[in-house]
């Protein structure tokens, strides 16, 4: 008999690319994952993982078992959905994937609310990039994802995956207090095109949006400082090293010496809840999506913001500037 837990471990290595990453996703130690796969190799009498440089590669036999694992996990999920639907109340494990600023600025309150109101739920959270989170949902690795996209970098539309809009997250320009543009009520793309930028690394949606947007005004952007953490962006701005475009969601409290000025038209990224079509009937999915929307709405039309420091710059007259750049 093939053990489902061991098949899950092998499937996680396939999905995440390494034993260490699989262990993190499953909440195990790398040693525990290796032991599960070693037992599966003994049970099946075949080699499943081969050393390849510093990592591992799946053998043909392993790929066959991964395909089997996907089918079995889908059957198990179908049974879990039916049981939860029959009970009529949320229960069982609910694994959520979210991009970093959502994991910081939105999910803590949502997960705490779900745990308080639905104690039968076993809640788990993993932090990953938006594109990867949608793929993890499609593969059945996580139950629900909170993902975002921009107008020029839409989320992939994968078969068997549904989504619902949570809200729109606006972005602002952060500048050192002594910057020549810090006293402006608002800024255009042309105003900031030739500045030294602090931004996300290449490959991220935010980096791609910023590069393309600045190129549209005829400038090759100077991406002088690159970091995946917005808290680092804020620290670099405070040090006077450049300017940054930072979303309001998950923004850390801003220190003295950092000024916020709106960019017009306002950059907006849309946030989505994403789940598998087969899990749509789960009460836990329904209540989680409902709470995500409620938490976003309770924070105001612009979503969670940074607090008092974010209000230093005056807002432009809404009748004198274009509206936000909406993302379909």
PyMOL commands that set and color helices and strands:
alter all, ss='L'
color gray80, all
select helices_A, chain A and resi 4-16+19-26+30-44+60-87+100-105+107-117+130-139+189-192+205-215+230-238+277-279+283-298+308-311
alter helices_A, ss='H'
color red, helices_A
select strands_A, chain A and resi 49-52+55-58+92-98+121-127+144-149+161-176+186-187+196-199+222-226+243-247+258-263+268-276
alter strands_A, ss='S'
color yellow, strands_A
deselect
rebuild
show_as cartoon
